[in-house]
Amino acid sequence: MTTLSDPEDRTAARPVSGRPSSVPIILDGAEYRPGGGGGSDGAAENPLLAGLNPEQRTAVEYRGPALLIVAGAGSGKTRVLTHRIASLIESREAWPSQILAITFTNKAAAEMRERVGALLGQVADGMWISTFHSACVRILRREAENFGFTKSFTIYDSHDSRTLIKRIIKDLQADTYGFTVAGVAGKISKLKNELADADSYARTANFNDPQEELFVEIFRQYTRSLNAANAFDFDDLIGQTVFLFRAFPHVAEHYRRRFRHILVDEYQDTNHAQYALIHELTRPVGEGEPGAGGSGGDRGSGGEGGGRRTAGLPGASLTVVGDSDQSIYAFRGADVRNIVEFERDFPGATVVLLEQNYRSTQNILAAANAVIQNNFDRKDKKLWTDIGDGDKITGFTGYSGHDEAQFVADEIAVLHDEGTAYKDIAVFYRTNAQTRALEEILIRSAVPYRVLGGTRFYERAEIKDVLAYLIAVANPRDALALRRILNTPKRGIGPATETALAVFAENNDVSYRDAMRRSPELGLGPKVTGAILDLATMLDEATAMIDPEREEGPATVSEILTMLLERSKYVATLRAGRDPQDEARAENVEELVAVTKEFQRNNPEGGLLDFLTEVSLVAAVDELDDSSGTVSLMTLHTAKGLEYEAVFLTGVEEDLLPHRMSASEPGGPAEERRLFYVGITRARRRLFLSLAMTRAQFGETAVAMPSRYLQEIPAELIDWRQSPGMANSRGGTQPRALNSNRPGGGYTSRSSIRASDSLSFRDQDRGLPRAKVEWPNRVTAQVRDNGDLELQAGDRIRHADFGEGRVNAVTGEGTKRVAHVSFDAAGSKKLLIKIAPIEKI
């Protein structure tokens, strides 16, 4: 692929001027002058305008070169887009085939197509409503022969691309330089989204750096392999289409004539390549060029205007819809400048603000407005609604992540009892590692849930890997666990060696672990043999650590796990990886280290087998089912575009939200604030904000500080509740979350705060003595195997956390039996009998 543009030169890709809107468009032999038929005259008779608010109507009726619809959360943007398309077609201002509407997901495209079809019937069938990639595939299928490909080109998905990259890395022995498949694939994808290819990257590469030189060669071989295979990867679909338009003007002219109205949804999420594609499609059409439309001006273009009839047209009318306040995908290459600088890109563009919200109550919107106004370089807007103020936001400060999770479970139970279906409730968090405490408490509290866009904590590959290490220590004869960790992280031990060990073990009637110890007898190479022996020795040393006869006594689970992670370099390998997800995987493993330490605190005499048993109990629990669906757990990034009756936004703490990694990234804290804003605006009726006073980080329990964003919400909008006991700041005069900005400095990171400052409370001004503060009803998330426990109404039980209580009812069958209990001190709770830490008294 030849050079498209310098990815750093933004000005080169910007449109040069505004475009007049008075040039007539030829339709079916008749002349139509934009703005002359879609006005408000007769608006009362036009059903397409019925029910629209004034701003929505303005957006639907606009006729001109460029329109930016700044659509606040829940403001009805999809309705505006579909009614605008329908209005253009119904008024005969455009044929369906002259309209290109671009969305970001196939689901959104299908919904838009369905809505327009409902408004117009089969008339709308000729429209292009698709994702960027789908639209580009259609263009490339027609035009690929222009630049050396055939119409039958193959599209490589991410798996195909990684397979090819893996082969190239192996051939070049690039793994010895630290290259990984995920890292190379991610870097190539990022470069292609910036419209850079191997040659343009090579011109700026530092060839004195062996790694840089090797990457250029990998990139070149990857490109050559795709070309030889007559294939495009997913990122090529857009980049190659831009190249096509720039290299072959007659091809670009054809599509500029064809598409007279271009509409783009979620414009704030566009990257540079997508921006460039829109720019190419909206350039003015050339004045009567000979052979104009030569790419197919007479091919499949009926009803869209032929070559010379439309020569000299202005560029297509462009409508973009988006909200800079919801731009949260910078890590995927989205450039918020595309929407922020829209009026600079298209001088004379009209901007319509959609500020009326049809989703949330005013209290929720007021909080969202107050937070987001602290971001600069944005189009100011104030969301409002006529729904009413609604309930106040509920705030909660817990002692720990489990305490916070118990609050979430309890409030979900109240909401459900009041008639809110589980499917209408969602729990948001910033990082996947936060799900562990939530899942454990929700399981124990018999709340049906699902992890949206992710995997349950104990089902994640990295957690299964690390648990396999512990299982191999506890049970040396477990071949499945040994085979899982044999080359994890990579030690150069391939599938053939793994099978050879299994055959050796079977032929010699020894365990797989013994086969590893005897690997020199297999005749393998010295490097592979050494790697196997190193792993076997490490596991043997760890096994010796749990020996009851050990002089210093058996090691704790956390000591064993820490040793295994350090010696295997599992976390270090993840952190050195270039896959953006590796950091999240490392956080999950560190969360498991925190689990082992928590287990030791709750079970001082517990050993490795006890820990693995407890984990297996939680991991093996069947998913609960309920007629009202399941509670949705998801990251804030996954929550974009969704809405729920009730939303729990958890972990609103410094280093989580904003995430600690954002501090070193340009615009990071502003994007994190937008993420918080997105979370708030997902709630229709009830919003809960929660945080903990302590949080497990990097395998250690650290003092947590409330997020700076909580300071930005007016105090009168939040009803702060605390955990049982006194969760207030010094003197107990106001919730700790509201005075985290301490005198003598700004916000302090969790690592630099003395635990005594936050976990003991006294009024220094009055000189009161420091008193030890116990946290009543601290939730520990213990579990117990109660497979044979029979309970019925009237039974008295004792719970490890909640004390004594009376069983009111037992529902469900088998492993899904649930006890409904009234505790003397903790109130009503639901417990999954199978694993709840209870005993009958």
Secondary structure, 3 states (H helix, E strand, C coil): CCCCCCCCCCHHHCCCCCCCCCCCEEECCEEECCCCCCCCCCHHHCHHHCCCCHHHHHHHHCCCCEEEEEECCCCCHHHHHHHHHHHHHHCCCCCHHHEEEEECCHHHHHHHHHHHHHHHHHHHHHCEEEEHHHHHHHHHHHHHHHHCCCCCCEEECHHHHHHHHHHHHHHHCHHHHCCCHHHHHHHHHHHHHCCCCHHHHHHHCCCCCHHHHHHHHHHHHHHHHHHHCCEEECCHHHHHHHHHHHHCHHHHHHHHHHCCEEEECCHHHCCHHHHHHHHHHCCCCCCCCCCCCCCCCCCCCCCCCCCHHHCCCCCCEEEEEECHHHCCCHHHCCCCHHHHCHHHHCCCCEEEEECECCCCCHHHHHHHHHHHCCCCCCCCCCCECCCCCCCCEEEEEECCHHHHHHHHHHHHHHHHHCCCCHHHEEEEECCHHHHHHHHHHHHHCCCCEEECCCCCHHHCHHHHHHHHHHHHHHCCCCHHHHHHHCCCCCCCCCHHHHHHHHHHHHHCCCCHHHHHHCHHHHCCCHHHHHHHHHHHHHHHHHHHHCCCCCCCCCCCHHHHHHHHHHHHCHHHHHHHCCCHHHHHHHHHHHHHHHHHHHHHHHCCCCCHHHHHHHHHHHHCCCCCCCCCCCEEEEEHHHHCCCCEEEEEECCCECEECCEHHHHHCCCHHHHHHHHHHHHHCCEEEEEEEEEECEEEECCEEEECCECHHHHHCCHHHEEEEECCCCCECHHHCCEHHHHCCCCCCCCCCHHHCCHHHHHCCCCHHHCCCCCCCCCCCCCCCCCCCCCCCCCCCCCEEEECCCEEEEEEEEECCHHHCEEEEEECCCEEEEEECCCCCEEEC
